[in-house]
C-alpha cells in the first residue's frame, strides 16, 4: 500500500511570508465540546479570549462547526477592539477526521490569511514549539501527530469515536461501561465500575445505563466525563480500571511509535519531545507512566511529559510564524499569558 501523510503542514507555515510587522495575531482551538479563540497584542502582550460551542465537524456538522469558529473569532476580535484587517494571521486548529470542508468554508467567508489545520498540528506546535517532536492529544477524542528533523510529518489515530479515539476520555468511558456490563452478566471480572457508572449517570442499575446510552443517546462529552471516575477507581486499586488505562496506553503507544518511525525521529541523534495534551492525562501516573513505558520501549531518547500550555497557544505560535510577525515568542513566554487570561 502506498501511504501518503494524512496531515501535512500548509505551505504558509513551512514558507511564511517575511517581515509583515503584524501587531495582532489570532489562534483558535476548536474541539468536540468547545472552541477557544485568542487574539494576542504583540505590543502590549495582552491576550483577548472568547469561547464558543463545539466545532468538530464529526460531532456537530460543518455548518454548526463553522458558525462556532467564526462566532468565537469575531467575539475575540471585538474584545481586542480591532478589525479583522488588523490581524496579521489567524490559525484555526480544528478537531475532526477531515478539516478540508471547514477550511473551504473559512476561506470563502474570510481570506487566505485565515489558515485551517487539524488540531494535531496546533498541538504539535504547543508541545514542541513547532520543532521536531510529537504531540499526543487525549481529551474527548485522541490523535497523534509529529514532524521530523527534515520536516516530514505523520499522523496516526484521529479517526473519530466510531472508528478510533483509542486512549481518549470517550474510549475510556465506553470501555468502563462495557466492563461494568460484563461484570453484571458475569462474563468479566468484578469491578467497582459497576456501582460507579449508574451512580454517575443517575440511573438505578447498569442495565438501565445501557438503555440510556441507546435511548437518549448520551453525547461524546457525557461519556468521556465518566473517565474521571475511572481514574479515581484506578488510583484506589480497582484492577479493571487500571487495566483500561494500561490498554489505552498500549493503543496510543503504538500510534506514537508509527509517527516516530515515519517522521524519521527514530533516527535522530539525541532527545526529542513527546508532549501529552488533553484532559485524559489529568489521571496522572496511572495513565502517563504506562504510556511512557510504551514510548520508551520504541524510542528511549523520547522526553515524554505533559504539556502545560493550553492548546490555543500552539495556534498562536503558528500564526506568528505564518505572518512573519518579526518577533519570536516562546512557549515559556506565551503560556503564562494564556493562563492569566483563562483565569480572568
FENDA-V883888 format. One record per run of one state. SS is the DSSP state (H for helix, E for strand, C for the rest). FROM is the first residue (numbers start at 1). TO is the last residue. If there is no record, write none. Layout:
SS_FROM_TO, SS_FROM_TO
This chain:
C_1_10, H_11_14, C_15_23, E_24_30, C_31_34, E_35_41, C_42_45, E_46_52, C_53_56, H_57_60, C_61_61, H_62_80, C_81_83, H_84_86, E_87_94, C_95_99, H_100_109, C_110_113, E_114_118, H_119_128, C_129_132, E_133_138, C_139_141, E_142_147, C_148_152, E_153_157, C_158_159, H_160_163, C_164_168, H_169_184, C_185_192, H_193_201, C_202_205, H_206_216, C_217_219, H_220_225, C_226_226, H_227_235, C_236_238, H_239_263, C_264_264, H_265_267, C_268_271, E_272_277, C_278_278, H_279_283, C_284_284, H_285_296, C_297_301, E_302_306, C_307_311, H_312_323, C_324_330, H_331_343, C_344_344
